[in-house]
Amino acid sequence: MNTKAKIIRDLRVIGITEGISFLVLLLIAMPMKYIYGNPLPVKYTGWAHGVLFMAYIFAVLRAAYALKWNLKRIALFMIASFLPLATFILDSNLKKEQEAAEEPAI
């Protein structure tokens, strides 16, 4: 696997993981806190999501630098980290790029 494909793969894995943690925080942990009065799930899920969020930002910046992204694309990926499901939508585009990067040059 070449460097470009590896960087894209890393961003995809972190993006999907960060997106899942965001959904768990919003759809499971927050209702448990505000409906059932149990704040503990928000504490641990929020902590994990915070770490994954920072990893996602780092992965976006790494990809932007290595793959020479323009500011519009960088902003798109940064904004996606704040919107539920957005990282999953961007993943389909990254998957195509990863597959193209993995194809052997003829």
Steps between C-alpha positions, in 0.01 A plus 500: 500500500645835401520803726204682342272198541617451860428862593153478348434167673606645837270800449211271407545278806528795738209681331266202527603436861454866591160503328386193693615650829311821420180308429537292818549821697196669345260206473587286803706684760319836493151348533627287789619816672200723439217247500622249756727725709812287446792730408769231499457390135548860384819528703666195344351526152575872491859438602545232231333719239727792594811290444363369169402853395858620554632197310262580213616863483861382499423244226328765286796736535742217421303406189467864396874551520601170340238502224517876430132570570359846433344710777145421388556127543672546834207712623252238377670224698533720809132599490406133456635426846225716651207351307353159580538256208719740297817295549316198362392694191855621434631147549348381172704761313815403690440133422509575127820699545658222699412241237644723228820548701537124552476418127840415359642748252535357151 
